[in-house]
Amino acid sequence: MVRKGVNKVFVASYSLSSPLGLDTEENMKAITDYKSGIKLVEEASLFCKPMYASKIFGEHTDPDLSTLERRSIFSVQQALNLLKDFVDEDFLKETQLIFSTTKGDVTFLESGREILDSRVFLNHTAKVTANYFKLKREPLVVSNACISGVNAVVSASRLISSGYCKHAIIVGADLLSRFVVTGFQSFHSISTGPCIPYDTKRDGLTLGEAVGVIVLTGDRAIVSEEDPIVVEGGAISNDANHLSAPSRTGDGLAEAMSRSITIAGIKAEEIDFINAHGTATLYNDEMEAKAIHLAGLSGVAVQSLKPYWGHTLGASGVIESIGCFWQMKNSMLFGTKGYTQSGVPMEIKVNASHESRVLKRCIKTASGFGGCNAAVIYAFDSVSGNSRYDQPANWRELSRFSLSGTDGFHDIIRDWNRRLENTDLKFFKMDDLSKLGYIGVLKLLKDNPEFSDILPEKRGLFFGNTSSSLASDIRHVAAIGAEDDLKASPAIFVYTLPNVVLGEICIKNKFKGENTFFVFNPSEKINATEILLRNASLSGMELVVAGWCDLIGEKYDLNIGLYKKV
């Protein structure tokens, strides 16, 4: 059922589980006391050498649920307990579950198995969670690298605003796994100690694991607070520059921040603090400092919460948003633990100590592989006007391209590359999923050269599939084998994120606007494009490519369309 859209989207409840505690208050109490979940971990099943990480230990197990399923269900239950008077049959019918993750239950991916364990498909945990709570709608998965959590919040708020659903449960969850650790280690990006964002001594990120849940609603009646927090607006962008390194100028993230401010209908000086991505890698932190200046926010307090939780990947945007809510409600700005001296080229206002102050509004940002960036603004309802989204766009299909089969993919895709007279040699280094999407978009744009009249910031990509990046995941597992953690290849690992196909397309065709990759249950393929275009309808884009792009083994399935805003 599609209902009339709403002007405001409220934060109805939330919950958080991490190495710092099993609920939100335990986590916030720990951070208030400057405690961190990051410890020296010596566990051969994760990596062949000791490493600093934030890992959950000492959990109860359930023979019927995987660790990720159990953690997700536990945290959703906590969030729904706060709404128990409103969780009825209508609520279950009107609620969309959106799962934010990068790798899901990838630990079940075993090299050499002919039949894949169903749990390696990203939509599996989402489906198990939705079924447990008897939600009536098919769940959606957002897998957009490290911006997944913020992206999921933005997507959920749009689906509510456009009338697609009345409520949304956003689950952000990822596991600390050998798959992930070896991949990041191949980029030499893991810190030698607990991460120190923005500091002169920073030397890399520290990985972590957590689950966060946020319940959003368009129904003010189910929100108990007198002055609830609202999602004022959010935006996503792409650097169109590099797959694994952020833009050196910060222009992509600045675009997402500036567009969020415009949608919120506010001025930059009305933002009280920035909860930044703050991974503590050399290039990310430099880029963020530049972006903050470009967005006119150089005078605003900046923090990173990763010294407390580590980088929790698909969970990070969700749990760090929850950290923002708590700070706003308790008038306390958390410090960036470990920070002593600025190590970024443009000065930003970072402090190691907590500070008591009134906080009415914040902006949460994230950036990730594939050149993607995201920002979302939260504010108290009492200071917030109606978000200034454009009217939901109607789309006119300009053209469509399909390509599918069960064998001969490599010959067929190289033939299309020749027919399209593509001279970019990087094509031959891409993984197969990227080649498929890349060729499809080249074909659409070659048939519609007028696309170049649209500003790069107004061009968007909205893709979906069922297998995520499983073809490259299998290659990564094969590379590290049973024992050799140090054989991970960055050239393979970067493609173990499905949104990287969007990054390749953005770089080639200078698409700098919205870019989101959804993972669907197979039964939802028929509805995928409708959902993608509905999400795009409030993105501010004027031209989008949307549709299905899936590949695993020799089976490939591409069906995408080029759409122009009417």
RODO-2510 file (C-alpha; in nm, 4 decimals, decimal comma):
residues 566
     n   res          X          Y          Z
     1     m     0,0000     0,0000     0,0000
     2     v     0,1329     0,3457    -0,0907
     3     r     0,0075     0,6266     0,1315
     4     k     0,0343     1,0026     0,1187
     5     g     0,3825     1,1269     0,2059
     6     v     0,4708     1,3061     0,5274
     7     n     0,6608     1,6256     0,6022
     8     k     0,8592     1,4956     0,8976
     9     v     1,0326     1,1707     0,9830
    10     f     1,0827     1,1071     1,3553
    11     v     1,3300     0,8922     1,5441
    12     a     1,0921     0,6676     1,7404
    13     s     1,3399     0,4411     1,9207
    14     y     1,6844     0,2887     1,8944
    15     s     1,9166     0,0292     2,0480
    16     l     2,2843    -0,0539     2,0389
    17     s     2,4985    -0,3558     2,1227
    18     s     2,8777    -0,3539     2,1066
    19     p     3,1865    -0,4582     2,3021
    20     l     3,1083    -0,1648     2,5351
    21     g     2,7702    -0,3025     2,6388
    22     l     2,4519    -0,4835     2,5434
    23     d     2,2297    -0,1760     2,5361
    24     t     2,2469     0,1933     2,4551
    25     e     2,2890     0,3173     2,8113
    26     e     2,5754     0,0770     2,8845
    27     n     2,7525     0,2017     2,5726
    28     m     2,6975     0,5674     2,6494
    29     k     2,8046     0,5245     3,0132
    30     a     3,1282     0,3617     2,8943
    31     i     3,2012     0,6444     2,6500
    32     t     3,1172     0,9039     2,9148
    33     d     3,3878     0,7348     3,1266
    34     y     3,6324     0,7417     2,8290
    35     k     3,6297     0,3611     2,8010
    36     s     3,6988     0,1946     2,4692
    37     g     3,6061    -0,1454     2,3310
    38     i     3,9367    -0,1598     2,1432
    39     k     4,1796    -0,4194     2,2802
    40     l     4,4757    -0,6198     2,1594
    41     v     4,3212    -0,9311     2,0009
    42     e     4,5290    -1,2435     1,9568
    43     e     4,3047    -1,4768     1,7637
    44     a     4,4431    -1,6830     1,4791
    45     s     4,0956    -1,7296     1,3309
    46     l     4,0935    -1,3538     1,2600
    47     f     4,4515    -1,2855     1,1573
    48     c     4,7916    -1,4482     1,1788
    49     k     4,9301    -1,1656     1,3942
    50     p     4,7983    -0,9863     1,7053
    51     m     4,5955    -0,6770     1,6169
    52     y     4,3973    -0,4043     1,7874
    53     a     4,0238    -0,4407     1,7337
    54     s     3,6880    -0,3989     1,9051
    55     k     3,5431    -0,7481     1,9353
    56     i     3,2439    -0,8884     2,1243
    57     f     3,3429    -1,1788     2,3529
    58     g     3,1577    -1,4138     2,5857
    59     e     2,8196    -1,4313     2,4149
    60     h     2,5538    -1,6961     2,4547
    61     t     2,4951    -1,8992     2,1410
    62     d     2,1797    -2,0285     1,9747
    63     p     2,2012    -2,3435     1,7611
    64     d     1,9177    -2,2198     1,5403
    65     l     2,0653    -1,8754     1,4635
    66     s     2,3949    -1,7464     1,3345
    67     t     2,5819    -1,4885     1,5413
    68     l     2,4714    -1,2076     1,3111
    69     e     2,1085    -1,3222     1,3130
    70     r     2,1021    -1,3525     1,6918
    71     r     2,2608    -1,0122     1,7473
    72     s     2,0267    -0,8452     1,4991
    73     i     1,7123    -0,9977     1,6507
    74     f     1,8284    -0,9076     2,0030
    75     s     1,8825    -0,5411     1,9121
    76     v     1,5575    -0,5080     1,7149
    77     q     1,3713    -0,6544     2,0119
    78     q     1,5282    -0,3933     2,2406
    79     a     1,4189    -0,1121     2,0108
    80     l     1,0647    -0,2481     1,9713
    81     n     1,0284    -0,2942     2,3476
    82     l     1,0351     0,0843     2,3733
    83     l     0,7349     0,0946     2,1370
    84     k     0,5461    -0,2037     2,2764
    85     d     0,2172    -0,0146     2,3042
    86     f     0,2217     0,0528     1,9295
    87     v     0,3580    -0,2705     1,7796
    88     d     0,0340    -0,4192     1,6520
    89     e    -0,0821    -0,5772     1,3269
    90     d    -0,0998    -0,2406     1,1479
    91     f     0,2537    -0,1535     1,2584
    92     l     0,3843    -0,4858     1,1243
    93     k     0,2106    -0,4247     0,7892
    94     e     0,3347    -0,0680     0,7535
    95     t     0,6989    -0,1226     0,8557
    96     q     0,9898    -0,1622     0,6142
    97     l     1,3023    -0,3385     0,7446
    98     i     1,6228    -0,1996     0,5934
    99     f     1,9403    -0,3906     0,6727
   100     s     2,2742    -0,2088     0,6457
   101     t     2,5789    -0,4325     0,6076
   102     t     2,8935    -0,4677     0,4022
   103     k     2,9632    -0,8408     0,4321
   104     g     2,6830    -0,9906     0,6425
   105     d     2,7468    -1,3548     0,7377
   106     v     3,0480    -1,3881     0,5083
   107     t     3,2129    -1,6254     0,7575
   108     f     2,9985    -1,9025     0,6082
   109     l     3,1685    -1,8657     0,2717
   110     e     3,3936    -2,1674     0,2363
   111     s     3,6390    -2,1929    -0,0480
   112     g     3,5715    -2,4761    -0,2886
   113     r     3,2134    -2,5586    -0,1867
   114     e     2,9982    -2,6341    -0,4889
   115     i     2,6769    -2,5307    -0,3140
   116     l     2,6852    -2,1978    -0,1335
   117     d     2,5478    -2,1756     0,2195
   118     s     2,2331    -1,9606     0,1978
   119     r     2,3613    -1,7473     0,4866
   120     v     2,6314    -1,5890     0,2686
   121     f     2,3629    -1,4010     0,0743
   122     l     2,3220    -1,0593     0,2352
   123     n     1,9430    -1,0738     0,2207
   124     h     1,9331    -1,3937     0,4295
   125     t     1,9911    -1,2318     0,7706
   126     a     1,7488    -0,9543     0,6817
   127     k     1,4834    -1,2104     0,5896
   128     v     1,5392    -1,4116     0,9085
   129     t     1,5060    -1,0944     1,1158
   130     a     1,1924    -0,9769     0,9336
   131     n     1,0301    -1,3191     0,9687
   132     y     1,1117    -1,3378     1,3396
   133     f     0,9117    -1,0209     1,4046
   134     k     0,6393    -1,1157     1,1530
   135     l     0,6970    -0,8072     0,9398
   136     k     0,4822    -0,8281     0,6286
   137     r     0,7072    -0,6505     0,3788
   138     e     1,0094    -0,8021     0,2084
   139     p     1,3244    -0,6554     0,3673
   140     l     1,5739    -0,4412     0,1793
   141     v     1,9513    -0,4483     0,2196
   142     v     2,1741    -0,1456     0,1603
   143     s     2,5321    -0,2493     0,0858
   144     n     2,7220     0,0649    -0,0027
   145     a     3,0596     0,0149     0,1641
   146     c     3,1205     0,2223     0,4767
   147     i     2,8389     0,4687     0,4044
   148     s     2,5809     0,1876     0,4248
   149     g     2,4434     0,2926     0,7641
   150     v     2,3964     0,6610     0,6804
   151     n     2,2704     0,5613     0,3368
   152     a     2,0111     0,3321     0,4970
   153     v     1,8855     0,6164     0,7199
   154     v     1,8553     0,8494     0,4205
   155     s     1,6808     0,5805     0,2125
   156     a     1,4392     0,4925     0,4941
   157     s     1,3464     0,8554     0,5551
   158     r     1,2755     0,9005     0,1840
   159     l     1,0590     0,5915     0,1636
   160     i     0,8565     0,7217     0,4583
   161     s     0,8445     1,0778     0,3197
   162     s     0,7234     0,9550    -0,0189
   163     g     0,4499     0,7413     0,1352
   164     y     0,5986     0,4016     0,0485
   165     c     0,5832     0,2942     0,4129
   166     k     0,4799     0,4448     0,7449
   167     h     0,7671     0,3176     0,9602
   168     a     1,1141     0,1750     0,9018
   169     i     1,3428    -0,0403     1,1141
   170     i     1,7056     0,0169     1,0200
   171     v     1,9493    -0,2525     1,1312
   172     g     2,3216    -0,1832     1,0960
   173     a     2,5306    -0,4954     1,1543
   174     d     2,8670    -0,6382     1,0581
   175     l     3,1044    -0,8972     1,2038
   176     l     3,4755    -0,8819     1,2703
   177     s     3,5949    -1,1596     1,0421
   178     r     3,9085    -1,2974     0,8803
   179     f     3,7588    -1,2055     0,5438
   180     v     3,7424    -0,8366     0,6392
   181     v     4,0664    -0,8197     0,8397
   182     t     4,2817    -0,9742     0,5660
   183     g     4,1270    -0,7458     0,3083
   184     f     4,1974    -0,4241     0,4958
   185     q     4,5421    -0,5514     0,5916
   186     s     4,6185    -0,5929     0,2201
   187     f     4,5796    -0,2153     0,1906
   188     h     4,8120    -0,1669     0,4915
   189     s     4,5381     0,0449     0,6449
   190     i     4,5025    -0,1186     0,9889
   191     s     4,6457     0,0748     1,2831
   192     t     4,9311    -0,0483     1,5022
   193     g     4,7379     0,0640     1,8124
   194     p     4,3942     0,2071     1,8909
   195     c     4,2995     0,4529     1,6155
   196     i     4,3511     0,8275     1,6750
   197     p     4,1448     1,0234     1,4200
   198     y     4,2800     1,3578     1,2951
   199     d     4,5936     1,3287     1,5090
   200     t     4,9537     1,3654     1,3967
   201     k     5,0240     1,0122     1,5224
   202     r     4,7370     0,8395     1,3446
   203     d     4,8447     0,5436     1,1339
   204     g     4,5278     0,3679     1,0255
   205     l     4,1849     0,2395     1,1150
   206     t     4,0873    -0,0048     1,3895
   207     l     3,8203    -0,2574     1,2979
   208     g     3,5234    -0,3400     1,5195
   209     e     3,1847    -0,5093     1,5316
   210     a     2,8478    -0,3976     1,6609
   211     v     2,4747    -0,3907     1,5910
   212     g     2,2637    -0,0770     1,5935
   213     v     1,8899    -0,0367     1,5335
   214     i     1,6982     0,2835     1,4602
   215     v     1,3213     0,2927     1,4205
   216     l     1,1948     0,5825     1,2085
   217     t     0,8312     0,6811     1,1669
   218     g     0,6112     0,9349     0,9971
   219     d     0,3550     0,8947     1,2745
   220     r     0,4160     1,1459     1,5539
   221     a     0,1651     0,9631     1,7751
   222     i     0,3947     0,6679     1,8438
   223     v     0,6861     0,8859     1,9578
   224     s     0,6836     0,9357     2,3329
   225     e     0,9266     1,2271     2,3681
   226     e     0,7875     1,5772     2,4018
   227     d     1,0562     1,7060     2,1638
   228     p     1,1701     1,4148     1,9457
   229     i     1,4627     1,4067     1,7079
   230     v     1,3788     1,4253     1,3367
   231     v     1,5681     1,3394     1,0205
   232     e     1,5877     1,6793     0,8529
   233     g     1,7498     1,5677     0,5307
   234     g     2,0294     1,3656     0,3786
   235     a     2,2239     1,3237     0,0586
   236     i     2,4701     1,0898    -0,1116
   237     s     2,7444     1,1736    -0,3597
   238     n     3,0353     1,0198    -0,5462
   239     d     3,3884     1,1507    -0,5931
   240     a     3,4087     0,9972    -0,9447
   241     n     3,7813     0,9821    -0,8779
   242     h     3,9181     0,6569    -0,7299
   243     l     3,7832     0,3234    -0,6055
   244     s     3,9806     0,2829    -0,2832
   245     a     4,1133     0,6311    -0,2021
   246     p     3,9091     0,9392    -0,1130
   247     s     3,9141     1,2538    -0,3219
   248     r     4,2172     1,4694    -0,2421
   249     t     3,9996     1,7819    -0,2584
   250     g     3,7049     1,6734    -0,0412
   251     d     3,4585     1,8017    -0,3001
   252     g     3,2448     1,4857    -0,3047
   253     l     3,1799     1,4776     0,0694
   254     a     3,1326     1,8565     0,0717
   255     e     2,8638     1,8127    -0,1945
   256     a     2,6756     1,5596     0,0202
   257     m     2,6997     1,7859     0,3256
   258     s     2,5947     2,0998     0,1395
   259     r     2,3018     1,9267    -0,0280
   260     s     2,1862     1,7919     0,3105
   261     i     2,1956     2,1440     0,4536
   262     t     1,9893     2,2718     0,1602
   263     i     1,7322     1,9930     0,2004
   264     a     1,7078     2,0651     0,5736
   265     g     1,6385     2,4304     0,4910
   266     i     1,8983     2,5580     0,7350
   267     k     2,2245     2,7525     0,7379
   268     a     2,5620     2,5962     0,8094
   269     e     2,5992     2,7960     1,1303
   270     e     2,2853     2,6301     1,2707
   271     i     2,4713     2,2982     1,3017
   272     d     2,6097     2,2385     1,6523
   273     f     2,8465     1,9504     1,5804
   274     i     2,9737     1,7178     1,3107
   275     n     2,9876     1,3464     1,3817
   276     a     3,2396     1,2619     1,1126
   277     h     3,3565     0,9331     0,9646
   278     g     3,7002     0,9852     1,1223
   279     t     3,8666     0,6522     1,0424
   280     a     4,2198     0,7735     1,1278
   281     t     4,3653     0,6766     0,7905
   282     l     4,5948     0,9392     0,6472
   283     y     4,3899     1,0253     0,3406
   284     n     4,0374     0,9964     0,4859
   285     d     4,1015     1,2437     0,7645
   286     e     4,2752     1,4915     0,5345
   287     m     3,9859     1,4705     0,2903
   288     e     3,7276     1,5237     0,5634
   289     a     3,9044     1,8343     0,6921
   290     k     3,8999     1,9829     0,3419
   291     a     3,5339     1,8870     0,2904
   292     i     3,4332     2,0507     0,6192
   293     h     3,5910     2,3767     0,5028
   294     l     3,4357     2,3504     0,1547
   295     a     3,0923     2,3016     0,3110
   296     g     3,1340     2,6164     0,5225
   297     l     3,1506     2,4221     0,8495
   298     s     3,5063     2,5001     0,9635
   299     g     3,3771     2,6691     1,2786
   300     v     3,1709     2,3675     1,3918
   301     a     3,2902     2,1142     1,6510
   302     v     3,4046     1,7838     1,4969
   303     q     3,4200     1,4412     1,6588
   304     s     3,4874     1,0799     1,5677
   305     l     3,3516     0,7994     1,7855
   306     k     3,5682     0,5291     1,6266
   307     p     3,8260     0,5366     1,9100
   308     y     3,5479     0,3884     2,1279
   309     w     3,3895     0,1319     1,8938
   310     g     3,6387     0,0908     1,6129
   311     h     3,5262     0,0981     1,2510
   312     t     3,2183    -0,1235     1,2457
   313     l     3,1647    -0,0942     0,8674
   314     g     2,7930    -0,1307     0,7808
   315     a     2,6981    -0,0728     1,1446
   316     s     2,9055     0,2430     1,1867
   317     g     2,6600     0,4950     1,0450
   318     v     2,3795     0,3501     1,2564
   319     i     2,5581     0,3198     1,5914
   320     e     2,7271     0,6577     1,5502
   321     s     2,3888     0,8157     1,4724
   322     i     2,2620     0,6665     1,7989
   323     g     2,5621     0,8276     1,9661
   324     c     2,4477     1,1592     1,8189
   325     f     2,0939     1,1151     1,9548
   326     w     2,2234     1,0463     2,3051
   327     q     2,4557     1,3461     2,3017
   328     m     2,1761     1,5768     2,1872
   329     k     1,9359     1,4491     2,4524
   330     n     2,1957     1,4691     2,7311
   331     s     2,3639     1,7978     2,6285
   332     m     2,7073     1,6382     2,6184
   333     l     2,9535     1,6547     2,3298
   334     f     3,1866     1,3548     2,3358
   335     g     3,5565     1,4076     2,2799
   336     t     3,7664     1,2164     2,0267
   337     k     3,9569     0,9781     2,2539
   338     g     4,3364     0,9877     2,2180
   339     y     4,3489     1,3098     2,0175
   340     t     4,6348     1,5439     2,1178
   341     q     4,7582     1,7401     1,8150
   342     s     4,6070     1,8178     1,4757
   343     g     4,7485     1,6185     1,1893
   344     v     4,5263     1,7442     0,9072
   345     p     4,6199     2,0226     0,6631
   346     m     4,3154     2,2417     0,7294
   347     e     4,2260     2,3204     1,0879
   348     i     3,9076     2,1672     1,2291
   349     k     3,7677     2,1879     1,5813
   350     v     3,8530     1,8513     1,7382
   351     n     3,8852     1,8016     2,1138
   352     a     3,9755     1,4962     2,3227
   353     s     3,7582     1,5928     2,6206
   354     h     3,3830     1,5700     2,6660
   355     e     3,2023     1,8999     2,6999
   356     s     2,8642     1,9914     2,8453
   357     r     2,6763     2,2065     2,5966
   358     v     2,3351     2,2484     2,4378
   359     l     2,3166     2,0502     2,1144
   360     k     2,0117     2,1047     1,8952
   361     r     2,1314     1,9836     1,5579
   362     c     2,4129     1,7761     1,4079
   363     i     2,5333     1,6406     1,0769
   364     k     2,6559     1,2797     1,0496
   365     t     2,8878     1,1935     0,7611
   366     a     3,0482     0,8852     0,6073
   367     s     3,2708     0,7963     0,3119
   368     g     3,3716     0,4657     0,1602
   369     f     3,5227     0,2525    -0,1130
   370     g     3,3815     0,3192    -0,4554
   371     g     3,4162     0,6952    -0,3983
   372     c     3,0841     0,7182    -0,2118
   373     n     2,9945     0,9807     0,0493
   374     a     2,6836     1,0382     0,2603
   375     a     2,5523     1,2942     0,5072
   376     v     2,2382     1,3210     0,7179
   377     i     2,1149     1,5961     0,9491
   378     y     1,9374     1,5306     1,2796
   379     a     1,7617     1,7987     1,4849
   380     f     1,5066     1,8384     1,7600
   381     d     1,1565     1,8813     1,6244
   382     s     1,1234     2,2146     1,8088
   383     v     1,3948     2,3772     1,5942
   384     s     1,3154     2,1981     1,2704
   385     g     1,1006     2,3145     0,9837
   386     n     0,9722     2,0885     0,7080
   387     s     1,2474     1,9357     0,4974
   388     r     1,2829     2,1064     0,1626
   389     y     1,2872     1,8017    -0,0565
   390     d     1,1886     1,8655    -0,4114
   391     q     0,8506     1,7230    -0,5018
   392     p     0,8954     1,3491    -0,5655
   393     a     1,0204     1,3127    -0,9190
   394     n     0,8345     1,1350    -1,1927
   395     w     1,0634     0,9550    -1,4329
   396     r     1,0530     0,9132    -1,8100
   397     e     1,2394     0,6117    -1,9423
   398     l     1,4744     0,7149    -2,2234
   399     s     1,6064     0,3696    -2,3066
   400     r     1,6677     0,0239    -2,1633
   401     f     1,9394    -0,2363    -2,2010
   402     s     1,9288    -0,6039    -2,1043
   403     l     2,1952    -0,8715    -2,1193
   404     s     2,1631    -1,2132    -1,9584
   405     g     2,2813    -1,5684    -1,9950
   406     t     2,4273    -1,8731    -1,8244
   407     d     2,7592    -1,9196    -2,0052
   408     g     3,0130    -1,7483    -2,2265
   409     f     3,0120    -1,4271    -2,0210
   410     h     3,3745    -1,3327    -2,0801
   411     d     3,3540    -1,3619    -2,4585
   412     i     3,0207    -1,1784    -2,4701
   413     i     3,1301    -0,8889    -2,2485
   414     r     3,4568    -0,8411    -2,4389
   415     d     3,2593    -0,8379    -2,7631
   416     w     3,0338    -0,5624    -2,6264
   417     n     3,3417    -0,3709    -2,5158
   418     r     3,4696    -0,3780    -2,8763
   419     r     3,1303    -0,2852    -3,0224
   420     l     3,1099     0,0177    -2,7934
   421     e     3,4647     0,1157    -2,8971
   422     n     3,5730     0,1490    -2,5349
   423     t     3,9458     0,2215    -2,5161
   424     d     3,9724     0,2355    -2,1376
   425     l     4,2218    -0,0390    -2,0493
   426     k     4,1028    -0,0379    -1,6884
   427     f     3,8031    -0,2350    -1,8121
   428     f     4,0195    -0,5479    -1,8266
   429     k     4,1161    -0,5158    -1,4584
   430     m     3,7578    -0,4962    -1,3310
   431     d     3,5716    -0,7822    -1,1703
   432     d     3,2926    -0,9368    -1,3755
   433     l     3,0051    -0,7624    -1,1944
   434     s     3,1666    -0,4259    -1,2654
   435     k     3,2240    -0,5143    -1,6293
   436     l     2,8570    -0,6048    -1,6644
   437     g     2,7237    -0,2829    -1,5154
   438     y     2,9916    -0,0697    -1,6813
   439     i     2,9108    -0,1995    -2,0314
   440     g     2,5364    -0,1612    -1,9740
   441     v     2,5671     0,2048    -1,8752
   442     l     2,8077     0,2767    -2,1641
   443     k     2,5457     0,1396    -2,4017
   444     l     2,2647     0,3491    -2,2506
   445     l     2,4699     0,6691    -2,2573
   446     k     2,5975     0,6109    -2,6099
   447     d     2,2361     0,5848    -2,7241
   448     n     2,1501     0,9060    -2,5356
   449     p     2,4403     1,1519    -2,5740
   450     e     2,2251     1,4368    -2,4392
   451     f     2,3008     1,3046    -2,0898
   452     s     2,6115     1,5276    -2,0980
   453     d     2,3820     1,8316    -2,0640
   454     i     2,2993     1,7222    -1,7071
   455     l     2,5356     1,8432    -1,4346
   456     p     2,7543     1,5602    -1,2957
   457     e     2,6114     1,6248    -0,9464
   458     k     2,2604     1,5618    -1,0835
   459     r     2,3377     1,2187    -1,2312
   460     g     2,2585     0,9164    -1,0142
   461     l     2,2892     0,5390    -1,0054
   462     f     2,0494     0,3037    -0,8245
   463     f     2,1295    -0,0648    -0,8701
   464     g     2,0150    -0,3857    -0,7075
   465     n     2,0728    -0,7597    -0,7190
   466     t     2,0523    -1,0774    -0,5105
   467     s     2,4111    -1,2031    -0,4953
   468     s     2,5790    -0,8771    -0,3921
   469     s     2,9488    -0,9249    -0,4808
   470     l     2,9664    -1,2997    -0,4165
   471     a     3,1730    -1,3713    -0,7283
   472     s     3,4561    -1,1527    -0,5964
   473     d     3,3992    -1,2703    -0,2391
   474     i     3,4756    -1,6250    -0,3557
   475     r     3,7946    -1,5033    -0,5253
   476     h     3,9077    -1,3292    -0,2059
   477     v     3,8464    -1,6416     0,0037
   478     a     4,0389    -1,8482    -0,2504
   479     a     4,3310    -1,6024    -0,2369
   480     i     4,3755    -1,6268     0,1395
   481     g     4,3047    -2,0019     0,1459
   482     a     4,2948    -2,1844     0,4751
   483     e     4,6057    -2,0278     0,6260
   484     d     4,7764    -1,7580     0,4219
   485     d     4,6340    -1,4288     0,5549
   486     l     4,9071    -1,2278     0,3875
   487     k     4,8112    -1,3382     0,0359
   488     a     4,5026    -1,1178     0,0239
   489     s     4,5041    -0,8962    -0,2827
   490     p     4,3783    -0,5364    -0,2671
   491     a     4,2941    -0,5642    -0,6372
   492     i     4,0452    -0,8398    -0,5492
   493     f     3,9277    -0,7158    -0,2083
   494     v     3,8141    -0,3768    -0,3371
   495     y     3,5566    -0,5551    -0,5536
   496     t     3,4057    -0,7446    -0,2573
   497     l     3,1640    -0,4538    -0,2206
   498     p     2,8799    -0,4442    -0,4758
   499     n     2,8697    -0,0642    -0,4898
   500     v     3,2173    -0,0615    -0,6459
   501     v     3,0479    -0,1288    -0,9811
   502     l     2,8810     0,2103    -0,9293
   503     g     3,2201     0,3629    -0,8529
   504     e     3,3610     0,2324    -1,1816
   505     i     3,0648     0,3786    -1,3710
   506     c     3,0940     0,7123    -1,1892
   507     i     3,4650     0,7454    -1,2667
   508     k     3,4171     0,6665    -1,6369
   509     n     3,1087     0,8826    -1,6942
   510     k     3,1497     1,1556    -1,4289
   511     f     2,8398     1,0714    -1,2298
   512     k     2,8893     1,2656    -0,9053
   513     g     2,5385     1,2443    -0,7650
   514     e     2,3556     0,9758    -0,5696
   515     n     2,4736     0,6152    -0,5897
   516     t     2,3200     0,3310    -0,3912
   517     f     2,3360    -0,0469    -0,4188
   518     f     2,0473    -0,2502    -0,2760
   519     v     2,0361    -0,6255    -0,2267
   520     f     1,6944    -0,7870    -0,2637
   521     n     1,5368    -1,1217    -0,1984
   522     p     1,5017    -1,3046    -0,5326
   523     s     1,1222    -1,2716    -0,5204
   524     e     1,1563    -0,8919    -0,5235
   525     k     1,3377    -0,8691    -0,8572
   526     i     1,0106    -0,7835    -1,0299
   527     n     0,9580    -0,4869    -0,7948
   528     a     1,3203    -0,3747    -0,7697
   529     t     1,3171    -0,0969    -1,0276
   530     e     1,0015     0,0559    -0,8799
   531     i     1,1641     0,0654    -0,5344
   532     l     1,4889     0,2054    -0,6741
   533     l     1,3086     0,4830    -0,8611
   534     r     1,0979     0,5675    -0,5565
   535     n     1,4188     0,6097    -0,3580
   536     a     1,5595     0,8231    -0,6382
   537     s     1,2454     1,0369    -0,6507
   538     l     1,3544     1,2471    -0,3512
   539     s     1,7258     1,2467    -0,4329
   540     g     1,7255     1,5685    -0,6346
   541     m     1,8734     1,3843    -0,9328
   542     e     1,7700     1,4815    -1,2865
   543     l     1,9049     1,1733    -1,4659
   544     v     1,9401     0,8243    -1,3183
   545     v     2,0314     0,4770    -1,4280
   546     a     1,8311     0,2236    -1,2298
   547     g     1,7791    -0,1495    -1,2443
   548     w     1,9159    -0,4987    -1,1913
   549     c     2,2819    -0,6032    -1,2168
   550     d     2,3635    -0,9525    -1,0942
   551     l     2,6384    -1,2033    -1,1613
   552     i     2,7602    -1,5187    -0,9976
   553     g     2,9672    -1,7846    -1,1709
   554     e     2,8772    -1,7849    -1,5375
   555     k     2,5218    -1,6678    -1,4747
   556     y     2,4701    -1,2979    -1,5443
   557     d     2,1596    -1,0818    -1,5508
   558     l     2,1508    -0,7137    -1,6416
   559     n     1,8326    -0,5129    -1,6929
   560     i     1,8798    -0,1387    -1,6477
   561     g     1,7072     0,1740    -1,7711
   562     l     1,8074     0,5365    -1,8229
   563     y     1,5515     0,7744    -1,6709
   564     k     1,5113     1,1494    -1,6902
   565     k     1,3198     1,3582    -1,4409
   566     v     0,9942     1,4848    -1,5896
***
